[in-house]
Amino acid sequence: MSDADKRSTEKGNDFRFSPRPNRAGEIKWHQWDVEAFQEAERHGKLILLSISAVWCHWCHVMDETTYSDPAVIERINRDFIPIRVDSDKRPDINRRYNQGGWPTTAFLVPSGRAIAGLTYAPSEQLTTLLDKLSAVYQHRKNEIDTEAASDGARERMQFRDAVTDSEIDRRTAIELEDSILAEWDRGYGGLGDALKFPSSGPLEFAIARYLETKNPDLRSFVISTLDGMSLGELYDKVEGGFFRYATTRDWSAPHYEKMLSDNAELIYLYLAASIVFDRPDYAEIARGALDYTLRALLDDEQRGFFGSQDADEQYYHRDAAGRAEMETPAVDRTIYTDSNSLMVSTLVLAAHTLDDPDLLVMAERMSDFIWREGFRHGAGICHYIELPEGTPRLWGQPADQVNFLRALVDLYQSTEEPRFLERAVELGKIIKDRYISGPGWIGDVGEIVSDEAGVGVPLEDVPVDVPDLVVNGNCARVLLALDALSPGDDFDEAAKTVVKSLAGKYKSYSHFASVYALAVDLLENGLIEVRVAPDGASEVRKQINEAAASVFSPRKLVRLETLEDYLPSDGDDARPPAVVCTTGKCLPVYSAEELKQTLDSLMVGSGTEERDSA
């Protein structure tokens, strides 16, 4: 047996295939590591990169059919160096090589450049492509390698040239509002016709923008979309929880995988909408989806939530009695930092909105576990934690750092526990000093793709990693909040750098720039700070804190404050228990009801004035 065969056999348990019978494991898969690329160069072969996901229906179909075809297995093992990558565990590789969906099959030269690729392919189609590519590469290897290197160099040069130092566009929110409303499906809600995805970023933007402008179209967009998802087939009316997306305009015929990240975002949005639009039914839907995650995805020790539950069309077509007769769809029992951090923030909001303080305790426990097991000083937070051992894996992913920082900031505002602010400041400094790159936006650490152990893979022509506007928008927003909680570390300047670096790019992203637009809005209009005196009367202080938590606004920040900088006017009887401050003014509040009225008054107006003056 060759060294490659031994390595593939030894690591076979690391690969995740369809849970149903298949022969995909007979392919001599390699990990994404240095040895695989060196072997490809040594033997003059192309790399076949398979990017799969445990929740992906068509990935399973390809395992059960195409990758179980003896002719396909024989050709891949003979003519290629096959690498198998899990999309959830290696988002850095998926971002660079995904061909537009899952499963992805990409063909790489040994320097890392992709020269061909496709998504799902039946056996006959893939067999034809395998024969063609192997023959062409065998006869034209030097030419193809040279052309790939030239294309890689040109891409990197174009990427560098595209970096501009643009001024922040004050019309960003207006542009995004117009873009969302232009794409809005007024008949069924959502954006576009089909496929229909939840579009969490545009929904959050629309809620926030409505608070400022009271534009009725924004309200209608949010309500029609939330109603469409919950009344259509995207929401599982038997067990709760949201499926990943619908294939038709009316939110029917969904793909049945359930992702923790999607459910965390949608629970958060339904809770926010229940507050803003006074819709108790939205809170009930959020509670149903939350109960699903607690029942199906929560680790027994409550260390965190698992990543996803498999799509099983036959299972989800049945009612409760029918499902009871079947095996429950498989769950990916991995704790991913980015999606668990989203869930922490959701639990914080849910604890107040649903009056369930146990959810806040759970959020604290999850945060403590991720910090204890997955944080490295100077490096940040890992991407995922393997269970049952609790082994941390893969550092350097920006979404993990940003989402966990937001979770820490949210926890500190709700608990006032110093450890959460201390951790947030340390992580914020790591993001500011290490993750914000030369162009100014946040991206992967380093210029190379790392392997599972964090060891660099020295590839010359790895595709560039274009900026993720969702991650960058959230990065700027949370850094601005952290700067208010812990001034003096230039977190606000780092946020401004991120926003400014993407000012010339956001329009090309259409509604996918919604979260970035929220960051611009926050930078332009400032936070609305609820400063609560720590020495106030305990009962009044508690009521004010609860009222602050029950008001939704992406611009709101709750912080402990001595209030020494607030001087009562001659008409004030006493120093207030809290003040609400925004750019240029602070208003005293003496009760929970007064706090809500003050927050409402400060939210309205900036968006309208911006459009009028444009």
ChimeraX attribute file (.defattr): number of C-alpha atoms within 10 A of each C-alpha:
attribute: neighborCount
match mode: 1-to-1
recipient: residues
	/A:1	6
	/A:2	7
	/A:3	8
	/A:4	16
	/A:5	15
	/A:6	12
	/A:7	16
	/A:8	20
	/A:9	16
	/A:10	10
	/A:11	14
	/A:12	17
	/A:13	10
	/A:14	13
	/A:15	16
	/A:16	17
	/A:17	22
	/A:18	23
	/A:19	13
	/A:20	10
	/A:21	12
	/A:22	19
	/A:23	18
	/A:24	24
	/A:25	19
	/A:26	16
	/A:27	24
	/A:28	24
	/A:29	27
	/A:30	26
	/A:31	20
	/A:32	20
	/A:33	18
	/A:34	15
	/A:35	14
	/A:36	19
	/A:37	24
	/A:38	13
	/A:39	16
	/A:40	19
	/A:41	16
	/A:42	10
	/A:43	11
	/A:44	19
	/A:45	23
	/A:46	27
	/A:47	27
	/A:48	24
	/A:49	26
	/A:50	25
	/A:51	25
	/A:52	29
	/A:53	24
	/A:54	23
	/A:55	26
	/A:56	20
	/A:57	20
	/A:58	19
	/A:59	23
	/A:60	26
	/A:61	19
	/A:62	23
	/A:63	22
	/A:64	19
	/A:65	19
	/A:66	24
	/A:67	25
	/A:68	20
	/A:69	19
	/A:70	16
	/A:71	13
	/A:72	22
	/A:73	19
	/A:74	13
	/A:75	15
	/A:76	22
	/A:77	15
	/A:78	13
	/A:79	20
	/A:80	22
	/A:81	27
	/A:82	23
	/A:83	21
	/A:84	21
	/A:85	23
	/A:86	18
	/A:87	20
	/A:88	21
	/A:89	18
	/A:90	20
	/A:91	16
	/A:92	18
	/A:93	22
	/A:94	20
	/A:95	16
	/A:96	16
	/A:97	24
	/A:98	22
	/A:99	17
	/A:100	11
	/A:101	15
	/A:102	21
	/A:103	25
	/A:104	24
	/A:105	24
	/A:106	22
	/A:107	24
	/A:108	26
	/A:109	24
	/A:110	23
	/A:111	20
	/A:112	24
	/A:113	24
	/A:114	22
	/A:115	16
	/A:116	14
	/A:117	18
	/A:118	16
	/A:119	19
	/A:120	17
	/A:121	19
	/A:122	14
	/A:123	18
	/A:124	13
	/A:125	11
	/A:126	17
	/A:127	18
	/A:128	11
	/A:129	15
	/A:130	19
	/A:131	14
	/A:132	11
	/A:133	17
	/A:134	20
	/A:135	13
	/A:136	12
	/A:137	17
	/A:138	14
	/A:139	10
	/A:140	11
	/A:141	17
	/A:142	12
	/A:143	11
	/A:144	16
	/A:145	19
	/A:146	11
	/A:147	14
	/A:148	20
	/A:149	19
	/A:150	13
	/A:151	16
	/A:152	21
	/A:153	15
	/A:154	12
	/A:155	15
	/A:156	17
	/A:157	11
	/A:158	11
	/A:159	14
	/A:160	11
	/A:161	9
	/A:162	12
	/A:163	15
	/A:164	15
	/A:165	14
	/A:166	13
	/A:167	12
	/A:168	18
	/A:169	17
	/A:170	16
	/A:171	16
	/A:172	21
	/A:173	25
	/A:174	16
	/A:175	18
	/A:176	26
	/A:177	22
	/A:178	15
	/A:179	18
	/A:180	23
	/A:181	19
	/A:182	13
	/A:183	15
	/A:184	22
	/A:185	19
	/A:186	16
	/A:187	12
	/A:188	20
	/A:189	25
	/A:190	32
	/A:191	23
	/A:192	16
	/A:193	17
	/A:194	15
	/A:195	14
	/A:196	22
	/A:197	19
	/A:198	24
	/A:199	18
	/A:200	18
	/A:201	19
	/A:202	26
	/A:203	26
	/A:204	24
	/A:205	25
	/A:206	26
	/A:207	24
	/A:208	23
	/A:209	27
	/A:210	21
	/A:211	24
	/A:212	20
	/A:213	18
	/A:214	16
	/A:215	15
	/A:216	9
	/A:217	15
	/A:218	24
	/A:219	20
	/A:220	16
	/A:221	24
	/A:222	25
	/A:223	21
	/A:224	18
	/A:225	24
	/A:226	23
	/A:227	15
	/A:228	22
	/A:229	26
	/A:230	19
	/A:231	15
	/A:232	18
	/A:233	20
	/A:234	26
	/A:235	26
	/A:236	20
	/A:237	18
	/A:238	14
	/A:239	18
	/A:240	18
	/A:241	29
	/A:242	28
	/A:243	24
	/A:244	22
	/A:245	25
	/A:246	23
	/A:247	16
	/A:248	13
	/A:249	19
	/A:250	22
	/A:251	27
	/A:252	18
	/A:253	15
	/A:254	22
	/A:255	18
	/A:256	27
	/A:257	23
	/A:258	24
	/A:259	24
	/A:260	27
	/A:261	18
	/A:262	23
	/A:263	25
	/A:264	25
	/A:265	20
	/A:266	25
	/A:267	27
	/A:268	25
	/A:269	23
	/A:270	27
	/A:271	26
	/A:272	27
	/A:273	24
	/A:274	20
	/A:275	18
	/A:276	17
	/A:277	13
	/A:278	11
	/A:279	15
	/A:280	14
	/A:281	13
	/A:282	23
	/A:283	23
	/A:284	16
	/A:285	22
	/A:286	27
	/A:287	19
	/A:288	21
	/A:289	24
	/A:290	23
	/A:291	15
	/A:292	19
	/A:293	24
	/A:294	15
	/A:295	13
	/A:296	17
	/A:297	24
	/A:298	17
	/A:299	17
	/A:300	10
	/A:301	8
	/A:302	14
	/A:303	20
	/A:304	29
	/A:305	26
	/A:306	22
	/A:307	25
	/A:308	27
	/A:309	24
	/A:310	22
	/A:311	25
	/A:312	17
	/A:313	15
	/A:314	11
	/A:315	18
	/A:316	19
	/A:317	11
	/A:318	14
	/A:319	12
	/A:320	13
	/A:321	9
	/A:322	12
	/A:323	16
	/A:324	11
	/A:325	10
	/A:326	11
	/A:327	8
	/A:328	14
	/A:329	16
	/A:330	14
	/A:331	19
	/A:332	19
	/A:333	19
	/A:334	21
	/A:335	26
	/A:336	26
	/A:337	28
	/A:338	24
	/A:339	26
	/A:340	28
	/A:341	29
	/A:342	23
	/A:343	30
	/A:344	29
	/A:345	23
	/A:346	25
	/A:347	29
	/A:348	27
	/A:349	26
	/A:350	25
	/A:351	20
	/A:352	20
	/A:353	20
	/A:354	16
	/A:355	11
	/A:356	14
	/A:357	14
	/A:358	12
	/A:359	19
	/A:360	22
	/A:361	16
	/A:362	18
	/A:363	26
	/A:364	22
	/A:365	17
	/A:366	21
	/A:367	22
	/A:368	16
	/A:369	16
	/A:370	24
	/A:371	17
	/A:372	11
	/A:373	14
	/A:374	21
	/A:375	19
	/A:376	13
	/A:377	9
	/A:378	13
	/A:379	16
	/A:380	25
	/A:381	31
	/A:382	25
	/A:383	26
	/A:384	26
	/A:385	22
	/A:386	13
	/A:387	13
	/A:388	9
	/A:389	7
	/A:390	16
	/A:391	12
	/A:392	21
	/A:393	18
	/A:394	19
	/A:395	24
	/A:396	22
	/A:397	22
	/A:398	25
	/A:399	25
	/A:400	23
	/A:401	28
	/A:402	27
	/A:403	24
	/A:404	27
	/A:405	28
	/A:406	24
	/A:407	27
	/A:408	28
	/A:409	26
	/A:410	24
	/A:411	25
	/A:412	22
	/A:413	19
	/A:414	20
	/A:415	13
	/A:416	15
	/A:417	12
	/A:418	10
	/A:419	13
	/A:420	21
	/A:421	21
	/A:422	15
	/A:423	17
	/A:424	24
	/A:425	23
	/A:426	14
	/A:427	24
	/A:428	26
	/A:429	19
	/A:430	18
	/A:431	26
	/A:432	21
	/A:433	12
	/A:434	18
	/A:435	23
	/A:436	22
	/A:437	16
	/A:438	10
	/A:439	19
	/A:440	21
	/A:441	26
	/A:442	28
	/A:443	25
	/A:444	21
	/A:445	18
	/A:446	12
	/A:447	14
	/A:448	17
	/A:449	24
	/A:450	23
	/A:451	18
	/A:452	15
	/A:453	11
	/A:454	12
	/A:455	13
	/A:456	15
	/A:457	17
	/A:458	16
	/A:459	16
	/A:460	15
	/A:461	22
	/A:462	22
	/A:463	21
	/A:464	14
	/A:465	16
	/A:466	12
	/A:467	15
	/A:468	19
	/A:469	23
	/A:470	18
	/A:471	21
	/A:472	27
	/A:473	25
	/A:474	21
	/A:475	31
	/A:476	30
	/A:477	29
	/A:478	25
	/A:479	29
	/A:480	26
	/A:481	25
	/A:482	24
	/A:483	19
	/A:484	17
	/A:485	21
	/A:486	15
	/A:487	13
	/A:488	9
	/A:489	14
	/A:490	16
	/A:491	24
	/A:492	21
	/A:493	15
	/A:494	24
	/A:495	28
	/A:496	21
	/A:497	20
	/A:498	26
	/A:499	29
	/A:500	21
	/A:501	22
	/A:502	27
	/A:503	20
	/A:504	17
	/A:505	16
	/A:506	21
	/A:507	15
	/A:508	9
	/A:509	12
	/A:510	14
	/A:511	25
	/A:512	21
	/A:513	27
	/A:514	30
	/A:515	27
	/A:516	31
	/A:517	31
	/A:518	28
	/A:519	30
	/A:520	26
	/A:521	23
	/A:522	19
	/A:523	19
	/A:524	14
	/A:525	15
	/A:526	18
	/A:527	22
	/A:528	21
	/A:529	22
	/A:530	26
	/A:531	22
	/A:532	24
	/A:533	19
	/A:534	15
	/A:535	11
	/A:536	15
	/A:537	10
	/A:538	11
	/A:539	9
	/A:540	15
	/A:541	20
	/A:542	14
	/A:543	15
	/A:544	24
	/A:545	21
	/A:546	15
	/A:547	17
	/A:548	23
	/A:549	20
	/A:550	19
	/A:551	18
	/A:552	21
	/A:553	22
	/A:554	19
	/A:555	21
	/A:556	21
	/A:557	22
	/A:558	23
	/A:559	19
	/A:560	15
	/A:561	17
	/A:562	15
	/A:563	16
	/A:564	8
	/A:565	8
	/A:566	14
	/A:567	13
	/A:568	13
	/A:569	9
	/A:570	7
	/A:571	6
	/A:572	10
	/A:573	8
	/A:574	11
	/A:575	18
	/A:576	19
	/A:577	23
	/A:578	30
	/A:579	22
	/A:580	21
	/A:581	21
	/A:582	18
	/A:583	11
	/A:584	6
	/A:585	8
	/A:586	18
	/A:587	17
	/A:588	21
	/A:589	22
	/A:590	16
	/A:591	16
	/A:592	19
	/A:593	13
	/A:594	14
	/A:595	24
	/A:596	16
	/A:597	11
	/A:598	17
	/A:599	22
	/A:600	15
	/A:601	12
	/A:602	16
	/A:603	22
	/A:604	16
	/A:605	13
	/A:606	16
	/A:607	22
	/A:608	15
	/A:609	12
	/A:610	14
	/A:611	13
	/A:612	7
	/A:613	6
	/A:614	8
